[in-house]
């Protein structure tokens, strides 16, 4: 029996890999590895390369309650998830471009002030 109910999951401010694992009845390592390898479509695994240390990699996980619940009941469509993730990747790239443009403008302004 699951340690968490669907409502418990919906009410969590942050769902960790441990919570997701307990909810699905699997090990938390299986959750993190599944998310890293795009085999578990319950959220996003982000590799923080700047925080990697030697043989140890740094990852962040964002687990979406409704995706987790849908996955548990077999109601998540892999195609739909791929489309959502593709759109999010496009948005992230656009924000990265805007961030770089802003940093360039700010550096130009700082040089002009000096």
C-alpha positions as CSV (number, residue, x, y, z in Angstrom):
1,X,0.0,0.0,0.0
2,X,1.2,3.5,-0.9
3,X,2.6,5.7,1.9
4,X,0.9,8.7,0.2
5,X,-2.6,9.2,-1.2
6,X,-3.3,11.1,-4.4
7,X,-4.5,14.1,-2.3
8,X,-1.3,14.0,-0.2
9,X,0.7,14.2,-3.5
10,X,-1.4,17.1,-4.7
11,X,-0.9,19.0,-1.5
12,X,2.9,18.7,-1.4
13,X,4.8,21.9,-2.0
14,X,7.7,19.9,-3.3
15,X,7.7,16.3,-4.3
16,X,11.1,14.7,-3.9
17,X,12.3,11.5,-5.6
18,X,11.9,9.7,-2.2
19,X,8.2,10.8,-2.0
20,X,7.6,9.8,-5.6
21,X,9.3,6.5,-5.0
22,X,7.2,5.8,-1.9
23,X,4.1,6.8,-3.8
24,X,4.9,4.5,-6.8
25,X,6.3,1.7,-4.7
26,X,9.8,1.9,-6.2
27,X,13.2,3.0,-4.9
28,X,14.0,6.7,-5.0
29,X,17.1,5.8,-7.1
30,X,14.8,4.3,-9.7
31,X,12.8,7.6,-9.8
32,X,15.9,9.7,-10.3
33,X,17.5,7.4,-12.9
34,X,14.2,7.1,-14.7
35,X,13.8,10.8,-14.9
36,X,17.5,11.4,-16.0
37,X,17.1,8.9,-18.8
38,X,13.7,10.2,-19.9
39,X,12.0,6.9,-19.0
40,X,9.8,8.2,-16.2
41,X,7.7,11.1,-17.5
42,X,6.6,12.6,-14.2
43,X,8.6,15.8,-14.3
44,X,12.1,17.2,-15.2
45,X,15.6,16.2,-14.3
46,X,18.1,19.0,-14.8
47,X,21.8,18.4,-14.9
48,X,23.7,21.1,-13.1
49,X,27.0,20.7,-14.8
50,X,28.6,23.7,-13.0
51,X,28.1,21.9,-9.7
52,X,29.6,18.6,-10.8
53,X,32.5,17.4,-8.7
54,X,34.9,14.9,-10.3
55,X,33.0,11.6,-10.4
56,X,29.8,13.0,-8.8
57,X,27.1,14.7,-10.9
58,X,24.7,17.3,-9.7
59,X,21.0,16.9,-10.6
60,X,17.8,18.7,-9.7
61,X,14.4,17.2,-10.0
62,X,11.0,18.9,-10.5
63,X,8.2,16.4,-10.1
64,X,4.7,17.5,-11.2
65,X,1.9,16.1,-9.0
66,X,-0.6,15.5,-11.7
67,X,1.9,13.8,-13.9
68,X,3.0,11.5,-11.1
69,X,-0.6,10.6,-10.3
70,X,-1.4,10.0,-14.0
71,X,1.7,7.9,-14.4
72,X,0.7,5.7,-11.4
73,X,-2.7,5.0,-13.0
74,X,-1.3,4.5,-16.5
75,X,-3.1,7.5,-17.9
76,X,-0.1,9.6,-19.1
77,X,0.4,9.8,-22.9
78,X,4.1,9.7,-23.8
79,X,3.5,11.6,-27.0
80,X,1.7,14.4,-25.1
81,X,4.6,14.5,-22.6
82,X,7.1,14.7,-25.4
83,X,5.2,17.6,-27.0
84,X,5.0,19.5,-23.7
85,X,8.8,18.9,-23.0
86,X,9.7,20.0,-26.5
87,X,7.7,23.2,-26.1
88,X,9.3,23.8,-22.7
89,X,12.8,23.3,-24.2
90,X,11.9,26.0,-26.8
91,X,10.8,28.4,-24.1
92,X,13.9,27.7,-22.0
93,X,16.1,28.4,-25.0
94,X,14.3,31.7,-25.7
95,X,14.7,32.7,-22.0
96,X,18.4,31.8,-22.2
97,X,18.8,34.0,-25.3
98,X,17.0,36.9,-23.6
99,X,19.1,36.5,-20.5
100,X,22.3,36.6,-22.5
101,X,21.0,39.7,-24.4
102,X,20.2,41.4,-21.0
103,X,23.6,40.5,-19.6
104,X,25.3,42.0,-22.7
105,X,23.3,45.2,-22.4
106,X,24.0,45.5,-18.7
107,X,27.8,45.0,-19.3
108,X,27.7,47.6,-22.0
109,X,26.0,50.0,-19.6
110,X,28.5,49.3,-16.9
111,X,31.4,50.0,-19.3
112,X,29.8,53.3,-20.3
113,X,29.4,54.4,-16.7
114,X,33.1,53.8,-16.0
